[in-house]
Amino acid sequence: MTENPKTVPKRRGAPLPTSASPADLRHPAADVFFEVFSIARMRGELLGETYLQPGQVLQRSAGAACFHVIQDAGCRLRLDGDGATTPLAPGDILFVPHGQGHRLESAAADTLPRITSGLFHFEGGCGQALLQGLPGLLHVSCQGADQSDPIGSREWLALTVAAMQKEVRNPSIGSAIMLSRIIDLMFIWAVRHWLAHAPQGIGGWIAALRDPLIGQALALLHAEPGAPWSVERLAGLVNQSRSSLTQRFARLVGQSPMRYLTHWRMQLAGQRLQTSRLRVSQIAEQLGYESEAAFSRAFRRAFGVAPSEYRTLA
């Protein structure tokens, strides 16, 4: 799929690279995820601790995305609409990124589970893009050794949780900032753990980053979002045919390369309108549009309002 001929970006700025150098793409997935996560601006906060008495239930209704850290004793998780029960052990981390309703039930009679809970949200325009493709539950257990966990999620999460507990018990200057950053780390480690264990072929751009070819393609688009991209040019840089790249990209990411690029340009446009004093024409030029009018039409299709109106609403 290509953009409307009237809004196809023209060549501006530095020329595109003619080949994909291994040095340029050493960590394409890391670079893409970092960029989206940074623009999404995750914000987390703790709600407090709950000691579950035998037979007691900690209920959370559907709504805000949340997380739980299980300490001292095990418990059980039930997601609304799902009859299955997930056993949880001390040290386990849970993120419910889509805010699905759920309940935690005590599973021990002698030692009370201590559950630290919190909320998180994304302030930036890329928040929804970041959550797309994630499952309804991110669950990492810190119990035992796991030879199938090459990234060491369990070890690092245990250290992160220990840092959070220390900050809660001994608050000082900047504790709120420290806790927010710790929640960021827990979320990233939970995503990495899920990616390490998720089956191949699942959709969504985060999972697609595991694929070396699509990871390179995404890295190229993110590195030069304002360049005059076409499927042919992108396919040539990753040594694929046009049809092969399009099919593989659509299967793993969920949309065509050019549709993904247009969506990403609009996310960048929204972020720059909110956080900079750049004129609309300047943003349009940075993102490769041949005129402010062409950019404004694309922006209105994406957000339902003109760029100038979007800026006043931010």
Short mmCIF file of the C-alpha atoms (twelve columns), coordinates in Angstrom:
data_MODEL
# 
_entry.id   MODEL 
# 
loop_
_atom_site.group_PDB 
_atom_site.id 
_atom_site.type_symbol 
_atom_site.label_atom_id 
_atom_site.label_alt_id 
_atom_site.label_comp_id 
_atom_site.label_asym_id 
_atom_site.label_seq_id 
_atom_site.Cartn_x 
_atom_site.Cartn_y 
_atom_site.Cartn_z 
_atom_site.pdbx_PDB_model_num 
ATOM 1   C CA . MET A 1   0.000   0.000   0.000  1 
ATOM 2   C CA . THR A 2   1.274   3.486   -0.824 1 
ATOM 3   C CA . GLU A 3   0.261   6.928   0.289  1 
ATOM 4   C CA . ASN A 4   -2.005  9.170   -1.750 1 
ATOM 5   C CA . PRO A 5   0.089   10.485  -4.678 1 
ATOM 6   C CA . LYS A 6   -0.733  14.021  -3.619 1 
ATOM 7   C CA . THR A 7   0.774   13.425  -0.173 1 
ATOM 8   C CA . VAL A 8   3.749   11.259  -1.085 1 
ATOM 9   C CA . PRO A 9   6.740   12.830  0.691  1 
ATOM 10  C CA . LYS A 10  9.471   14.200  -1.517 1 
ATOM 11  C CA . ARG A 11  13.185  13.883  -0.880 1 
ATOM 12  C CA . ARG A 12  14.471  16.229  1.801  1 
ATOM 13  C CA . GLY A 13  17.546  16.350  3.982  1 
ATOM 14  C CA . ALA A 14  20.265  13.702  3.937  1 
ATOM 15  C CA . PRO A 15  19.959  11.006  1.274  1 
ATOM 16  C CA . LEU A 16  18.932  7.494   2.164  1 
ATOM 17  C CA . PRO A 17  21.698  4.957   2.711  1 
ATOM 18  C CA . THR A 18  22.198  2.688   -0.273 1 
ATOM 19  C CA . SER A 19  22.906  -0.444  1.753  1 
ATOM 20  C CA . ALA A 20  22.172  -1.797  5.194  1 
ATOM 21  C CA . SER A 21  25.447  -1.931  7.104  1 
ATOM 22  C CA . PRO A 22  25.723  -4.439  9.987  1 
ATOM 23  C CA . ALA A 23  27.258  -1.671  12.100 1 
ATOM 24  C CA . ASP A 24  24.193  0.522   11.505 1 
ATOM 25  C CA . LEU A 25  21.782  -2.202  12.587 1 
ATOM 26  C CA . ARG A 26  23.522  -3.855  15.520 1 
ATOM 27  C CA . HIS A 27  20.586  -3.258  17.823 1 
ATOM 28  C CA . PRO A 28  17.636  -2.270  15.622 1 
ATOM 29  C CA . ALA A 29  14.977  -3.647  17.956 1 
ATOM 30  C CA . ALA A 30  16.439  -1.879  20.982 1 
ATOM 31  C CA . ASP A 31  16.578  1.458   19.153 1 
ATOM 32  C CA . VAL A 32  12.988  1.257   17.901 1 
ATOM 33  C CA . PHE A 33  11.567  0.197   21.261 1 
ATOM 34  C CA . PHE A 34  13.547  2.903   23.063 1 
ATOM 35  C CA . GLU A 35  12.222  5.605   20.754 1 
ATOM 36  C CA . VAL A 36  8.581   4.563   21.083 1 
ATOM 37  C CA . PHE A 37  8.852   4.042   24.846 1 
ATOM 38  C CA . SER A 38  10.496  7.437   25.317 1 
ATOM 39  C CA . ILE A 39  7.807   9.278   23.373 1 
ATOM 40  C CA . ALA A 40  5.029   7.324   25.120 1 
ATOM 41  C CA . ARG A 41  6.197   8.751   28.475 1 
ATOM 42  C CA . MET A 42  5.146   6.018   30.901 1 
ATOM 43  C CA . ARG A 43  4.088   7.193   34.358 1 
ATOM 44  C CA . GLY A 44  3.610   4.795   37.254 1 
ATOM 45  C CA . GLU A 45  2.537   5.199   40.845 1 
ATOM 46  C CA . LEU A 46  2.184   2.903   43.831 1 
ATOM 47  C CA . LEU A 47  -1.206  2.353   45.462 1 
ATOM 48  C CA . GLY A 48  0.128   0.612   48.560 1 
ATOM 49  C CA . GLU A 49  0.409   -2.841  50.107 1 
ATOM 50  C CA . THR A 50  -2.307  -5.358  50.900 1 
ATOM 51  C CA . TYR A 51  -1.979  -8.397  53.166 1 
ATOM 52  C CA . LEU A 52  -4.436  -11.019 51.964 1 
ATOM 53  C CA . GLN A 53  -6.105  -12.871 54.818 1 
ATOM 54  C CA . PRO A 54  -7.172  -16.507 54.231 1 
ATOM 55  C CA . GLY A 55  -10.271 -16.453 52.040 1 
ATOM 56  C CA . GLN A 56  -9.860  -12.749 51.270 1 
ATOM 57  C CA . VAL A 57  -9.957  -11.425 47.691 1 
ATOM 58  C CA . LEU A 58  -8.239  -8.376  46.197 1 
ATOM 59  C CA . GLN A 59  -10.580 -7.284  43.400 1 
ATOM 60  C CA . ARG A 60  -9.747  -4.821  40.642 1 
ATOM 61  C CA . SER A 61  -12.435 -3.735  38.220 1 
ATOM 62  C CA . ALA A 62  -11.700 -3.173  34.552 1 
ATOM 63  C CA . GLY A 63  -10.184 0.228   33.883 1 
ATOM 64  C CA . ALA A 64  -6.681  1.554   34.401 1 
ATOM 65  C CA . ALA A 65  -3.611  -0.510  33.594 1 
ATOM 66  C CA . CYS A 66  -2.077  -1.844  36.782 1 
ATOM 67  C CA . PHE A 67  0.610   -4.086  38.234 1 
ATOM 68  C CA . HIS A 68  1.142   -6.266  41.301 1 
ATOM 69  C CA . VAL A 69  4.238   -7.556  43.070 1 
ATOM 70  C CA . ILE A 70  3.695   -10.719 45.124 1 
ATOM 71  C CA . GLN A 71  5.733   -11.120 48.309 1 
ATOM 72  C CA . ASP A 72  6.002   -13.452 51.344 1 
ATOM 73  C CA . ALA A 73  3.490   -16.097 50.207 1 
ATOM 74  C CA . GLY A 74  1.709   -17.317 47.107 1 
ATOM 75  C CA . CYS A 75  -1.785  -16.505 45.857 1 
ATOM 76  C CA . ARG A 76  -3.973  -17.135 42.817 1 
ATOM 77  C CA . LEU A 77  -4.989  -14.876 39.932 1 
ATOM 78  C CA . ARG A 78  -8.287  -14.973 38.060 1 
ATOM 79  C CA . LEU A 79  -8.880  -12.708 35.048 1 
ATOM 80  C CA . ASP A 80  -12.472 -11.623 34.421 1 
ATOM 81  C CA . GLY A 81  -14.035 -13.719 31.685 1 
ATOM 82  C CA . ASP A 82  -11.411 -16.429 32.029 1 
ATOM 83  C CA . GLY A 83  -12.132 -19.494 34.104 1 
ATOM 84  C CA . ALA A 84  -8.458  -20.421 34.404 1 
ATOM 85  C CA . THR A 85  -6.508  -19.804 37.604 1 
ATOM 86  C CA . THR A 86  -2.862  -18.706 37.538 1 
ATOM 87  C CA . PRO A 87  -0.805  -19.688 40.598 1 
ATOM 88  C CA . LEU A 88  1.519   -16.950 41.810 1 
ATOM 89  C CA . ALA A 89  4.627   -17.346 43.974 1 
ATOM 90  C CA . PRO A 90  6.527   -14.849 46.127 1 
ATOM 91  C CA . GLY A 91  8.590   -12.560 43.902 1 
ATOM 92  C CA . ASP A 92  6.226   -12.782 40.929 1 
ATOM 93  C CA . ILE A 93  5.450   -9.638  38.935 1 
ATOM 94  C CA . LEU A 94  2.153   -9.053  37.136 1 
ATOM 95  C CA . PHE A 95  1.299   -6.324  34.655 1 
ATOM 96  C CA . VAL A 96  -2.250  -6.015  33.321 1 
ATOM 97  C CA . PRO A 97  -1.550  -3.589  30.459 1 
ATOM 98  C CA . HIS A 98  -5.081  -3.383  29.039 1 
ATOM 99  C CA . GLY A 99  -6.761  -2.875  32.406 1 
ATOM 100 C CA . GLN A 100 -8.727  -6.135  32.368 1 
ATOM 101 C CA . GLY A 101 -10.662 -6.814  35.566 1 
ATOM 102 C CA . HIS A 102 -9.152  -9.475  37.809 1 
ATOM 103 C CA . ARG A 103 -8.947  -10.818 41.357 1 
ATOM 104 C CA . LEU A 104 -6.180  -12.120 43.575 1 
ATOM 105 C CA . GLU A 105 -7.097  -14.817 46.077 1 
ATOM 106 C CA . SER A 106 -5.087  -16.002 49.056 1 
ATOM 107 C CA . ALA A 107 -3.643  -19.504 48.640 1 
ATOM 108 C CA . ALA A 108 -1.875  -19.912 51.983 1 
ATOM 109 C CA . ALA A 109 -3.181  -20.334 55.515 1 
ATOM 110 C CA . ASP A 110 0.037   -19.852 57.484 1 
ATOM 111 C CA . THR A 111 1.791   -16.907 55.782 1 
ATOM 112 C CA . LEU A 112 -0.099  -13.947 54.388 1 
ATOM 113 C CA . PRO A 113 0.656   -12.830 50.820 1 
ATOM 114 C CA . ARG A 114 1.870   -9.215  50.733 1 
ATOM 115 C CA . ILE A 115 0.816   -7.574  47.483 1 
ATOM 116 C CA . THR A 116 2.264   -4.242  46.353 1 
ATOM 117 C CA . SER A 117 -0.003  -2.717  43.726 1 
ATOM 118 C CA . GLY A 118 0.191   0.272   41.448 1 
ATOM 119 C CA . LEU A 119 -1.147  1.959   38.332 1 
ATOM 120 C CA . PHE A 120 0.556   3.109   35.169 1 
ATOM 121 C CA . HIS A 121 -0.415  5.070   32.088 1 
ATOM 122 C CA . PHE A 122 1.175   6.729   29.083 1 
ATOM 123 C CA . GLU A 123 1.077   10.499  28.664 1 
ATOM 124 C CA . GLY A 124 2.425   10.584  25.118 1 
ATOM 125 C CA . GLY A 125 0.666   9.836   21.870 1 
ATOM 126 C CA . CYS A 126 2.525   6.541   21.368 1 
ATOM 127 C CA . GLY A 127 1.010   4.891   24.424 1 
ATOM 128 C CA . GLN A 128 -1.605  2.946   22.500 1 
ATOM 129 C CA . ALA A 129 0.931   1.965   19.864 1 
ATOM 130 C CA . LEU A 130 3.175   0.641   22.632 1 
ATOM 131 C CA . LEU A 131 0.396   -1.485  24.113 1 
ATOM 132 C CA . GLN A 132 -0.707  -2.926  20.780 1 
ATOM 133 C CA . GLY A 133 0.301   -6.528  20.476 1 
ATOM 134 C CA . LEU A 134 0.857   -7.068  24.193 1 
ATOM 135 C CA . PRO A 135 -1.169  -9.839  25.829 1 
ATOM 136 C CA . GLY A 136 -3.730  -9.177  28.540 1 
ATOM 137 C CA . LEU A 137 -1.279  -10.342 31.199 1 
ATOM 138 C CA . LEU A 138 2.492   -10.033 31.556 1 
ATOM 139 C CA . HIS A 139 3.595   -12.493 34.235 1 
ATOM 140 C CA . VAL A 140 7.174   -13.039 35.335 1 
ATOM 141 C CA . SER A 141 8.085   -15.472 38.090 1 
ATOM 142 C CA . CYS A 142 11.332  -14.968 39.970 1 
ATOM 143 C CA . GLN A 143 11.211  -18.484 41.424 1 
ATOM 144 C CA . GLY A 144 13.878  -21.030 40.543 1 
ATOM 145 C CA . ALA A 145 16.258  -21.209 37.622 1 
ATOM 146 C CA . ASP A 146 14.985  -20.971 34.089 1 
ATOM 147 C CA . GLN A 147 17.406  -22.107 31.403 1 
ATOM 148 C CA . SER A 148 15.014  -20.784 28.755 1 
ATOM 149 C CA . ASP A 149 15.413  -17.228 30.061 1 
ATOM 150 C CA . PRO A 150 18.591  -16.073 28.274 1 
ATOM 151 C CA . ILE A 151 18.026  -12.390 29.093 1 
ATOM 152 C CA . GLY A 152 17.965  -12.974 32.855 1 
ATOM 153 C CA . SER A 153 14.565  -11.345 33.441 1 
ATOM 154 C CA . ARG A 154 14.000  -13.131 36.705 1 
ATOM 155 C CA . GLU A 155 17.301  -12.113 38.259 1 
ATOM 156 C CA . TRP A 156 16.968  -8.485  37.222 1 
ATOM 157 C CA . LEU A 157 13.333  -8.254  38.281 1 
ATOM 158 C CA . ALA A 158 14.221  -9.589  41.726 1 
ATOM 159 C CA . LEU A 159 16.833  -6.837  42.085 1 
ATOM 160 C CA . THR A 160 14.375  -4.226  40.803 1 
ATOM 161 C CA . VAL A 161 11.687  -5.300  43.253 1 
ATOM 162 C CA . ALA A 162 14.222  -5.174  46.096 1 
ATOM 163 C CA . ALA A 163 15.098  -1.599  45.103 1 
ATOM 164 C CA . MET A 164 11.410  -0.668  45.073 1 
ATOM 165 C CA . GLN A 165 10.819  -2.149  48.525 1 
ATOM 166 C CA . LYS A 166 13.839  -0.298  49.929 1 
ATOM 167 C CA . GLU A 167 12.603  3.002   48.484 1 
ATOM 168 C CA . VAL A 168 9.119   2.455   49.943 1 
ATOM 169 C CA . ARG A 169 10.458  1.695   53.420 1 
ATOM 170 C CA . ASN A 170 13.031  4.508   53.432 1 
ATOM 171 C CA . PRO A 171 11.583  7.383   51.397 1 
ATOM 172 C CA . SER A 172 13.757  10.407  50.778 1 
ATOM 173 C CA . ILE A 173 14.147  13.305  48.364 1 
ATOM 174 C CA . GLY A 174 13.121  12.193  44.889 1 
ATOM 175 C CA . SER A 175 11.436  8.964   46.045 1 
ATOM 176 C CA . ALA A 176 8.433   9.518   43.768 1 
ATOM 177 C CA . ILE A 177 10.769  9.874   40.778 1 
ATOM 178 C CA . MET A 178 12.774  6.825   41.819 1 
ATOM 179 C CA . LEU A 179 9.646   4.703   42.172 1 
ATOM 180 C CA . SER A 180 8.310   5.847   38.806 1 
ATOM 181 C CA . ARG A 181 11.586  4.854   37.124 1 
ATOM 182 C CA . ILE A 182 11.598  1.500   38.937 1 
ATOM 183 C CA . ILE A 183 8.099   0.824   37.614 1 
ATOM 184 C CA . ASP A 184 9.408   1.659   34.122 1 
ATOM 185 C CA . LEU A 185 12.147  -0.930  34.577 1 
ATOM 186 C CA . MET A 186 9.744   -3.585  35.827 1 
ATOM 187 C CA . PHE A 187 7.489   -3.039  32.825 1 
ATOM 188 C CA . ILE A 188 10.375  -3.272  30.353 1 
ATOM 189 C CA . TRP A 189 11.704  -6.438  31.967 1 
ATOM 190 C CA . ALA A 190 8.214   -7.947  31.919 1 
ATOM 191 C CA . VAL A 191 7.921   -7.177  28.194 1 
ATOM 192 C CA . ARG A 192 11.359  -8.678  27.520 1 
ATOM 193 C CA . HIS A 193 10.489  -11.812 29.469 1 
ATOM 194 C CA . TRP A 194 7.244   -12.178 27.509 1 
ATOM 195 C CA . LEU A 195 9.080   -11.742 24.223 1 
ATOM 196 C CA . ALA A 196 11.614  -14.405 25.202 1 
ATOM 197 C CA . HIS A 197 8.819   -16.933 25.778 1 
ATOM 198 C CA . ALA A 198 6.088   -15.850 23.331 1 
ATOM 199 C CA . PRO A 199 5.523   -18.186 20.367 1 
ATOM 200 C CA . GLN A 200 6.874   -17.190 16.976 1 
ATOM 201 C CA . GLY A 201 4.451   -15.640 14.517 1 
ATOM 202 C CA . ILE A 202 2.305   -13.627 16.918 1 
ATOM 203 C CA . GLY A 203 1.279   -10.211 15.616 1 
ATOM 204 C CA . GLY A 204 2.153   -6.721  16.797 1 
ATOM 205 C CA . TRP A 205 5.148   -4.493  16.178 1 
ATOM 206 C CA . ILE A 206 6.840   -5.325  19.500 1 
ATOM 207 C CA . ALA A 207 6.872   -9.047  18.768 1 
ATOM 208 C CA . ALA A 208 7.886   -8.281  15.171 1 
ATOM 209 C CA . LEU A 209 11.104  -6.709  16.491 1 
ATOM 210 C CA . ARG A 210 12.364  -10.229 17.211 1 
ATOM 211 C CA . ASP A 211 12.419  -10.963 13.498 1 
ATOM 212 C CA . PRO A 212 15.844  -9.918  12.157 1 
ATOM 213 C CA . LEU A 213 14.522  -8.798  8.774  1 
ATOM 214 C CA . ILE A 214 11.491  -6.874  10.047 1 
ATOM 215 C CA . GLY A 215 13.560  -5.485  12.912 1 
ATOM 216 C CA . GLN A 216 15.943  -4.013  10.346 1 
ATOM 217 C CA . ALA A 217 13.090  -2.637  8.266  1 
ATOM 218 C CA . LEU A 218 11.517  -0.961  11.305 1 
ATOM 219 C CA . ALA A 219 14.891  0.440   12.359 1 
ATOM 220 C CA . LEU A 220 15.404  2.015   8.942  1 
ATOM 221 C CA . LEU A 221 11.954  3.622   8.951  1 
ATOM 222 C CA . HIS A 222 12.427  4.967   12.467 1 
ATOM 223 C CA . ALA A 223 15.929  6.260   11.725 1 
ATOM 224 C CA . GLU A 224 14.715  8.396   8.781  1 
ATOM 225 C CA . PRO A 225 10.949  8.915   9.131  1 
ATOM 226 C CA . GLY A 226 11.042  11.944  6.833  1 
ATOM 227 C CA . ALA A 227 12.916  10.226  4.016  1 
ATOM 228 C CA . PRO A 228 11.181  9.459   0.693  1 
ATOM 229 C CA . TRP A 229 10.434  5.837   1.501  1 
ATOM 230 C CA . SER A 230 8.809   3.349   -0.825 1 
ATOM 231 C CA . VAL A 231 8.332   -0.378  -0.420 1 
ATOM 232 C CA . GLU A 232 10.779  -0.963  -3.270 1 
ATOM 233 C CA . ARG A 233 13.511  1.099   -1.610 1 
ATOM 234 C CA . LEU A 234 12.953  -0.496  1.793  1 
ATOM 235 C CA . ALA A 235 12.916  -3.993  0.310  1 
ATOM 236 C CA . GLY A 236 16.189  -3.314  -1.491 1 
ATOM 237 C CA . LEU A 237 17.903  -2.200  1.708  1 
ATOM 238 C CA . VAL A 238 16.946  -5.417  3.501  1 
ATOM 239 C CA . ASN A 239 17.670  -7.591  0.453  1 
ATOM 240 C CA . GLN A 240 14.108  -8.762  -0.087 1 
ATOM 241 C CA . SER A 241 11.652  -8.606  -2.937 1 
ATOM 242 C CA . ARG A 242 8.834   -6.091  -2.674 1 
ATOM 243 C CA . SER A 243 6.162   -8.775  -2.337 1 
ATOM 244 C CA . SER A 244 8.136   -10.829 0.167  1 
ATOM 245 C CA . LEU A 245 8.770   -7.863  2.454  1 
ATOM 246 C CA . THR A 246 5.174   -6.624  2.209  1 
ATOM 247 C CA . GLN A 247 3.728   -10.027 3.104  1 
ATOM 248 C CA . ARG A 248 6.125   -10.647 5.960  1 
ATOM 249 C CA . PHE A 249 5.748   -7.116  7.346  1 
ATOM 250 C CA . ALA A 250 1.947   -7.253  7.210  1 
ATOM 251 C CA . ARG A 251 1.852   -10.707 8.807  1 
ATOM 252 C CA . LEU A 252 4.081   -9.774  11.750 1 
ATOM 253 C CA . VAL A 253 3.336   -6.075  12.262 1 
ATOM 254 C CA . GLY A 254 -0.320  -6.160  11.242 1 
ATOM 255 C CA . GLN A 255 -0.160  -3.524  8.512  1 
ATOM 256 C CA . SER A 256 1.813   -2.675  5.402  1 
ATOM 257 C CA . PRO A 257 5.186   -0.869  5.626  1 
ATOM 258 C CA . MET A 258 3.851   2.391   4.184  1 
ATOM 259 C CA . ARG A 259 0.754   2.376   6.378  1 
ATOM 260 C CA . TYR A 260 2.986   1.784   9.403  1 
ATOM 261 C CA . LEU A 261 5.236   4.648   8.319  1 
ATOM 262 C CA . THR A 262 2.303   7.017   7.909  1 
ATOM 263 C CA . HIS A 263 1.018   6.065   11.355 1 
ATOM 264 C CA . TRP A 264 4.460   6.586   12.905 1 
ATOM 265 C CA . ARG A 265 4.857   9.968   11.206 1 
ATOM 266 C CA . MET A 266 1.562   11.061  12.688 1 
ATOM 267 C CA . GLN A 267 2.636   9.908   16.156 1 
ATOM 268 C CA . LEU A 268 5.813   11.958  15.802 1 
ATOM 269 C CA . ALA A 269 3.800   14.918  14.534 1 
ATOM 270 C CA . GLY A 270 1.491   14.804  17.535 1 
ATOM 271 C CA . GLN A 271 4.445   14.603  19.912 1 
ATOM 272 C CA . ARG A 272 6.213   17.564  18.271 1 
ATOM 273 C CA . LEU A 273 3.060   19.654  18.301 1 
ATOM 274 C CA . GLN A 274 2.712   18.997  22.027 1 
ATOM 275 C CA . THR A 275 6.325   19.465  23.085 1 
ATOM 276 C CA . SER A 276 7.861   22.008  20.699 1 
ATOM 277 C CA . ARG A 277 7.223   25.460  19.273 1 
ATOM 278 C CA . LEU A 278 7.944   24.362  15.733 1 
ATOM 279 C CA . ARG A 279 5.592   25.738  13.123 1 
ATOM 280 C CA . VAL A 280 3.259   23.273  11.433 1 
ATOM 281 C CA . SER A 281 5.130   23.840  8.180  1 
ATOM 282 C CA . GLN A 282 8.424   22.942  9.874  1 
ATOM 283 C CA . ILE A 283 7.020   19.698  11.274 1 
ATOM 284 C CA . ALA A 284 5.580   18.863  7.879  1 
ATOM 285 C CA . GLU A 285 8.981   19.359  6.259  1 
ATOM 286 C CA . GLN A 286 10.781  17.303  8.935  1 
ATOM 287 C CA . LEU A 287 8.423   14.406  8.314  1 
ATOM 288 C CA . GLY A 288 8.885   14.564  4.556  1 
ATOM 289 C CA . TYR A 289 5.620   16.102  3.342  1 
ATOM 290 C CA . GLU A 290 5.839   18.275  0.261  1 
ATOM 291 C CA . SER A 291 3.502   20.927  1.633  1 
ATOM 292 C CA . GLU A 292 1.803   21.969  4.843  1 
ATOM 293 C CA . ALA A 293 -1.571  21.315  3.208  1 
ATOM 294 C CA . ALA A 294 -0.651  17.700  2.392  1 
ATOM 295 C CA . PHE A 295 0.582   17.171  5.939  1 
ATOM 296 C CA . SER A 296 -2.550  18.741  7.447  1 
ATOM 297 C CA . ARG A 297 -4.805  16.436  5.415  1 
ATOM 298 C CA . ALA A 298 -2.908  13.377  6.626  1 
ATOM 299 C CA . PHE A 299 -2.978  14.658  10.209 1 
ATOM 300 C CA . ARG A 300 -6.716  15.329  10.145 1 
ATOM 301 C CA . ARG A 301 -7.337  11.792  8.844  1 
ATOM 302 C CA . ALA A 302 -5.323  10.407  11.753 1 
ATOM 303 C CA . PHE A 303 -6.576  12.590  14.621 1 
ATOM 304 C CA . GLY A 304 -9.836  14.104  13.400 1 
ATOM 305 C CA . VAL A 305 -8.628  17.674  13.932 1 
ATOM 306 C CA . ALA A 306 -6.215  20.054  12.228 1 
ATOM 307 C CA . PRO A 307 -2.635  20.258  13.588 1 
ATOM 308 C CA . SER A 308 -3.247  23.761  14.986 1 
ATOM 309 C CA . GLU A 309 -6.346  22.567  16.840 1 
ATOM 310 C CA . TYR A 310 -4.480  19.546  18.201 1 
ATOM 311 C CA . ARG A 311 -1.798  21.825  19.626 1 
ATOM 312 C CA . THR A 312 -4.344  23.926  21.524 1 
ATOM 313 C CA . LEU A 313 -5.931  20.762  22.990 1 
ATOM 314 C CA . ALA A 314 -2.622  19.406  24.275 1 
# 
